[in-house]
Amino acid sequence: MRRNHSKVAPSGPGRSLSRPSLKTVTNPSGDPVRMPSSNEPLHIVGKSNDRLREAPMASIATVAKQFFDACETGKGWQGCHEYCTPNATFAAQAEPLADVKTLEQYTDWMKGLLTFMPNGRYAVKSFATDDDRKNVCAFGIFSATHSGEGGPCPPTGKSTDTDYVYVMEFEEEKIRHMTKIWNAGWAMRDLGWT
């Protein structure tokens, strides 16, 4: 005799099918976790004891911060590509970056910059997320001294503290385009390059 092991709650007046409660959401180790707000997307990450475990996708602000740090510390495309779409584009109205059109080129340019400005460092002044437009703006100050070989001229020993803004546009949780807003002429004069 075959038995039907599936259990269905009876229906009828005053009865309803049981549904999983939102309180049953757990992390991969089975611990209860905070439910994301209704506008946060979810990824299903596995099952445990017939309960689905769900986790929120990484926020674009988190991805932007991770990308920003990797880029500004000279990790190049190798250290930045995981935060970007494969063909992520780049734009800047700044002379040194006139021919740079992709984020791969830009992150490798930053890596190269730090070879002749090895004390290069950044300070974040502001991070702002626009969820409606799916972008993150980061305002920072980059400080460095031209002390090494390989730059546009022999080492000048001069320094700059230059303001800049990145506007990172997202496609889901990956950066698809970044615009750099930067007064390159000011920085170049500081460094003795013009």
LONUVEX-417903 format. One record per residue (C-alpha): residue number from 1; residue in one letter; z, x, y. Coordinates in Angstrom, 1 decimal, decimal comma. Example, Ala and Ser with C-alpha at 12.3 -4.5 7.8 and 13.67 -1.06 7.14 Angstrom:
2
+-----+--------+--------+--------+--------+
: num : residu :      w :      u :      v :
+-----+--------+--------+--------+--------+
:   1 :      A :    7,8 :   12,3 :   -4,5 :
:   2 :      S :    7,1 :   13,7 :   -1,1 :
+-----+--------+--------+--------+--------+
END
This chain:
194
+-----+--------+--------+--------+--------+
: num : residu :      w :      u :      v :
+-----+--------+--------+--------+--------+
:   1 :      M :    0,0 :    0,0 :    0,0 :
:   2 :      R :   -1,0 :    1,5 :    3,4 :
:   3 :      R :    1,5 :    1,3 :    6,2 :
:   4 :      N :    0,6 :    1,2 :    9,8 :
:   5 :      H :    2,8 :    3,7 :   11,5 :
:   6 :      S :    1,8 :    2,8 :   15,1 :
:   7 :      K :    4,3 :    0,9 :   17,0 :
:   8 :      V :    3,2 :   -1,7 :   19,6 :
:   9 :      A :    5,7 :   -3,5 :   21,7 :
:  10 :      P :    5,3 :   -7,3 :   21,3 :
:  11 :      S :    3,8 :   -9,1 :   24,2 :
:  12 :      G :    4,6 :  -12,4 :   25,6 :
:  13 :      P :    6,7 :  -14,0 :   28,4 :
:  14 :      G :    9,3 :  -11,6 :   29,7 :
:  15 :      R :    8,0 :   -8,6 :   27,6 :
:  16 :      S :    5,6 :   -5,8 :   28,4 :
:  17 :      L :    4,2 :   -2,8 :   26,7 :
:  18 :      S :    6,4 :    0,2 :   27,3 :
:  19 :      R :    4,9 :    2,9 :   29,5 :
:  20 :      P :    6,1 :    6,5 :   29,9 :
:  21 :      S :    8,4 :    6,9 :   32,8 :
:  22 :      L :    7,7 :    9,4 :   35,5 :
:  23 :      K :   11,1 :   10,9 :   34,7 :
:  24 :      T :    9,7 :   12,3 :   31,4 :
:  25 :      V :    7,6 :   14,9 :   33,1 :
:  26 :      T :    8,6 :   18,4 :   31,9 :
:  27 :      N :    7,6 :   22,0 :   32,5 :
:  28 :      P :    6,2 :   24,1 :   29,6 :
:  29 :      S :    9,7 :   25,0 :   28,4 :
:  30 :      G :   10,7 :   21,3 :   28,2 :
:  31 :      D :   12,9 :   21,2 :   31,4 :
:  32 :      P :   12,6 :   18,3 :   33,8 :
:  33 :      V :   10,6 :   19,1 :   36,9 :
:  34 :      R :   10,1 :   17,4 :   40,3 :
:  35 :      M :    7,2 :   15,0 :   40,3 :
:  36 :      P :    4,5 :   15,9 :   42,9 :
:  37 :      S :    3,9 :   13,5 :   45,7 :
:  38 :      S :    1,2 :   10,8 :   45,1 :
:  39 :      N :   -1,4 :   12,9 :   47,0 :
:  40 :      E :   -0,9 :   16,1 :   44,9 :
:  41 :      P :   -3,4 :   16,5 :   42,1 :
:  42 :      L :   -2,1 :   17,1 :   38,6 :
:  43 :      H :   -3,2 :   19,3 :   35,7 :
:  44 :      I :   -2,3 :   18,5 :   32,1 :
:  45 :      V :   -0,8 :   21,6 :   30,6 :
:  46 :      G :    0,2 :   20,6 :   27,1 :
:  47 :      K :    2,1 :   18,2 :   24,9 :
:  48 :      S :    5,6 :   18,3 :   23,5 :
:  49 :      N :    7,0 :   15,6 :   21,2 :
:  50 :      D :    4,2 :   13,2 :   22,0 :
:  51 :      R :    5,0 :   13,5 :   25,8 :
:  52 :      L :    2,5 :   14,8 :   28,2 :
:  53 :      R :    3,7 :   17,6 :   30,3 :
:  54 :      E :    2,1 :   17,8 :   33,8 :
:  55 :      A :    2,3 :   20,4 :   36,5 :
:  56 :      P :    1,0 :   20,3 :   40,1 :
:  57 :      M :   -2,0 :   22,5 :   40,9 :
:  58 :      A :   -1,3 :   25,5 :   43,1 :
:  59 :      S :   -1,2 :   24,4 :   46,7 :
:  60 :      I :   -3,9 :   25,7 :   49,0 :
:  61 :      A :   -1,1 :   27,3 :   51,2 :
:  62 :      T :    0,2 :   29,3 :   48,2 :
:  63 :      V :   -3,3 :   30,4 :   47,3 :
:  64 :      A :   -4,0 :   31,4 :   50,9 :
:  65 :      K :   -0,8 :   33,5 :   51,1 :
:  66 :      Q :   -1,6 :   35,3 :   47,9 :
:  67 :      F :   -5,2 :   36,0 :   49,0 :
:  68 :      F :   -4,0 :   37,1 :   52,5 :
:  69 :      D :   -1,6 :   39,6 :   51,0 :
:  70 :      A :   -4,1 :   41,0 :   48,5 :
:  71 :      C :   -6,8 :   41,3 :   51,2 :
:  72 :      E :   -4,5 :   42,9 :   53,9 :
:  73 :      T :   -3,1 :   45,4 :   51,5 :
:  74 :      G :   -6,5 :   46,8 :   50,4 :
:  75 :      K :   -6,8 :   45,3 :   47,0 :
:  76 :      G :  -10,5 :   44,7 :   47,5 :
:  77 :      W :  -12,6 :   42,1 :   45,7 :
:  78 :      Q :  -11,0 :   43,1 :   42,4 :
:  79 :      G :   -7,6 :   41,9 :   43,6 :
:  80 :      C :   -8,9 :   38,9 :   45,6 :
:  81 :      H :  -11,6 :   37,3 :   43,6 :
:  82 :      E :   -9,1 :   35,1 :   41,6 :
:  83 :      Y :   -8,3 :   33,2 :   44,8 :
:  84 :      C :  -12,0 :   32,6 :   45,7 :
:  85 :      T :  -15,1 :   30,8 :   44,5 :
:  86 :      P :  -17,5 :   33,3 :   43,0 :
:  87 :      N :  -19,9 :   33,1 :   46,0 :
:  88 :      A :  -17,4 :   32,6 :   48,8 :
:  89 :      T :  -18,9 :   33,3 :   52,2 :
:  90 :      F :  -17,6 :   35,0 :   55,3 :
:  91 :      A :  -18,3 :   34,8 :   59,0 :
:  92 :      A :  -17,0 :   36,7 :   62,1 :
:  93 :      Q :  -18,3 :   37,1 :   65,6 :
:  94 :      A :  -17,2 :   40,7 :   65,7 :
:  95 :      E :  -19,5 :   43,8 :   65,9 :
:  96 :      P :  -18,1 :   45,8 :   63,0 :
:  97 :      L :  -18,5 :   42,8 :   60,7 :
:  98 :      A :  -22,0 :   41,6 :   61,8 :
:  99 :      D :  -23,6 :   42,4 :   58,4 :
: 100 :      V :  -20,7 :   41,1 :   56,3 :
: 101 :      K :  -21,6 :   37,7 :   54,8 :
: 102 :      T :  -19,5 :   37,3 :   51,7 :
: 103 :      L :  -15,8 :   37,4 :   51,0 :
: 104 :      E :  -16,5 :   40,1 :   48,4 :
: 105 :      Q :  -18,0 :   42,3 :   51,1 :
: 106 :      Y :  -15,2 :   41,6 :   53,5 :
: 107 :      T :  -12,3 :   42,3 :   51,1 :
: 108 :      D :  -14,0 :   45,6 :   50,1 :
: 109 :      W :  -14,5 :   46,4 :   53,8 :
: 110 :      M :  -10,7 :   46,0 :   54,3 :
: 111 :      K :  -10,1 :   48,2 :   51,3 :
: 112 :      G :  -12,3 :   50,9 :   52,8 :
: 113 :      L :  -10,7 :   50,5 :   56,2 :
: 114 :      L :   -7,3 :   51,4 :   54,7 :
: 115 :      T :   -8,7 :   54,7 :   53,3 :
: 116 :      F :   -9,0 :   56,2 :   56,9 :
: 117 :      M :   -6,1 :   54,1 :   58,3 :
: 118 :      P :   -3,6 :   54,6 :   55,5 :
: 119 :      N :   -0,6 :   53,3 :   57,4 :
: 120 :      G :   -2,4 :   49,9 :   58,0 :
: 121 :      R :    0,0 :   47,0 :   57,8 :
: 122 :      Y :    0,1 :   43,3 :   58,8 :
: 123 :      A :    2,7 :   40,9 :   60,2 :
: 124 :      V :    2,2 :   37,2 :   59,7 :
: 125 :      K :    2,9 :   35,2 :   62,8 :
: 126 :      S :    1,9 :   31,7 :   61,6 :
: 127 :      F :    0,5 :   29,9 :   58,5 :
: 128 :      A :   -0,8 :   26,4 :   59,0 :
: 129 :      T :   -2,3 :   24,0 :   56,4 :
: 130 :      D :   -4,7 :   21,2 :   57,2 :
: 131 :      D :   -4,7 :   19,1 :   54,0 :
: 132 :      D :   -7,2 :   16,6 :   55,4 :
: 133 :      R :   -9,8 :   19,3 :   56,1 :
: 134 :      K :   -8,7 :   21,5 :   53,2 :
: 135 :      N :   -8,2 :   24,6 :   55,2 :
: 136 :      V :   -5,4 :   27,1 :   55,9 :
: 137 :      C :   -5,2 :   29,1 :   59,2 :
: 138 :      A :   -3,3 :   32,4 :   59,1 :
: 139 :      F :   -2,5 :   34,3 :   62,4 :
: 140 :      G :   -1,5 :   37,9 :   62,0 :
: 141 :      I :   -1,2 :   41,2 :   63,8 :
: 142 :      F :   -2,8 :   44,2 :   62,1 :
: 143 :      S :   -1,3 :   47,6 :   63,1 :
: 144 :      A :   -2,8 :   51,0 :   62,1 :
: 145 :      T :   -3,6 :   54,5 :   63,2 :
: 146 :      H :   -6,9 :   56,2 :   62,7 :
: 147 :      S :   -5,6 :   59,3 :   60,9 :
: 148 :      G :   -8,0 :   59,9 :   58,0 :
: 149 :      E :  -11,6 :   60,9 :   57,3 :
: 150 :      G :  -14,3 :   58,4 :   56,6 :
: 151 :      G :  -14,2 :   56,1 :   59,6 :
: 152 :      P :  -16,9 :   55,6 :   62,3 :
: 153 :      C :  -16,0 :   58,9 :   63,9 :
: 154 :      P :  -13,6 :   61,8 :   63,2 :
: 155 :      P :   -9,9 :   60,8 :   63,2 :
: 156 :      T :   -8,7 :   60,0 :   66,7 :
: 157 :      G :   -5,0 :   59,8 :   66,0 :
: 158 :      K :   -5,0 :   56,6 :   68,1 :
: 159 :      S :   -3,4 :   53,3 :   67,1 :
: 160 :      T :   -3,9 :   49,6 :   67,5 :
: 161 :      D :   -1,9 :   46,4 :   67,2 :
: 162 :      T :   -4,7 :   43,8 :   67,0 :
: 163 :      D :   -4,4 :   40,0 :   66,7 :
: 164 :      Y :   -6,6 :   38,0 :   64,4 :
: 165 :      V :   -6,8 :   34,7 :   62,6 :
: 166 :      Y :   -8,3 :   33,8 :   59,2 :
: 167 :      V :   -9,5 :   30,2 :   58,7 :
: 168 :      M :   -9,8 :   29,7 :   54,9 :
: 169 :      E :  -11,8 :   26,7 :   53,7 :
: 170 :      F :  -11,1 :   25,4 :   50,2 :
: 171 :      E :  -13,0 :   23,9 :   47,4 :
: 172 :      E :  -10,2 :   22,5 :   45,2 :
: 173 :      E :   -7,8 :   25,4 :   44,9 :
: 174 :      K :  -10,2 :   28,2 :   45,7 :
: 175 :      I :  -11,3 :   29,7 :   49,0 :
: 176 :      R :  -15,1 :   28,9 :   49,5 :
: 177 :      H :  -15,5 :   30,3 :   53,0 :
: 178 :      M :  -13,4 :   32,3 :   55,5 :
: 179 :      T :  -14,0 :   32,8 :   59,2 :
: 180 :      K :  -12,2 :   35,7 :   60,9 :
: 181 :      I :  -11,4 :   35,3 :   64,6 :
: 182 :      W :  -10,9 :   38,7 :   66,1 :
: 183 :      N :  -11,4 :   40,6 :   69,3 :
: 184 :      A :  -12,9 :   43,7 :   67,7 :
: 185 :      G :  -13,9 :   45,3 :   71,0 :
: 186 :      W :  -10,2 :   45,5 :   72,1 :
: 187 :      A :   -9,2 :   47,1 :   68,8 :
: 188 :      M :  -12,1 :   49,6 :   68,9 :
: 189 :      R :  -11,1 :   50,7 :   72,4 :
: 190 :      D :   -7,5 :   51,1 :   71,3 :
: 191 :      L :   -8,6 :   53,3 :   68,4 :
: 192 :      G :  -10,9 :   55,4 :   70,7 :
: 193 :      W :  -14,1 :   54,3 :   68,9 :
: 194 :      T :  -15,9 :   53,2 :   72,1 :
+-----+--------+--------+--------+--------+
END
